[in-house]
Amino acid sequence: MTHHELGNPRRLAVGLALAFALVAPGIASAQAAYRMGFGATGGVIMPLGAINDLHDAGWQLSALADWWKPARTVGFRAEVSYARLGGQSIGLGSTTVSGSNLGLFSVVGDALVMLRSDTASVSPYLIGGLGVYHTSDHRTAVSGDVSNRESNTSTKLGLNAGLGIERRLAGARFFAEARLHSVFGGALGSQGGRKDAVYLPITVGVRVGGP
């Protein structure tokens, strides 16, 4: 790469300094408007819809960071999760179809809306957003001596929405949530092909820091 492509180092440094000077007030304003907290959740998940035939209940673990206004009326959450649904078999005529474990790794962003004042010790809230989901599973169909295996490893977009309830206790916030997730084309169906992976995690968690 030539010096011309890199640009003049002094001009580059001045440009970066000017850019930082322009965005710094906005960053400071955002930090003043929202306060950050961290947390973790875990619980059980249940498959729904088209994937219910080949999968049974499983588990989910998550780590999260969230940002709330001091009054805690509206907030935002970034969450990283890993979930696993168990596999099971069904009979389709003379064919037995078996599903493997379904692994789901996700990174999602959500908005949260409190339904009661933050002065209440117990507060219900709404949560919803979108994210990126990496899924992996396989399907095996056996009919007599003939076996056919289909595999899926994909990264898809998905949506989630649900509700929760939060309680303040001993300087922390404990919460429980039920959130429906739908991953577009994220898993294999019992009759082949990719179907939406719809599942419902029911989790409990704790959050510290922030307002």
Buried (B, 14 or more C-beta within 10 A) or exposed (E): EEEEEEEEEEEEEEEEEEEEEEEEEEEEEEEEEBBEBEBBBEBEBBBBBBBBBBBBEBBBBBBBBBBBBEEBBBBBBBBBBBBBBBBBEEEEEEBBBBBBBBBBBBEBEBEBEBEBEBEEEEBBBBBBBEBBBBBBBBBBBBEEEEEEEBEBEBEBEBBBBBBBBBEBEEEBBBBBBBBBBBBBBBBBBBEEEBBBBBBBBBBEBEBEBBB
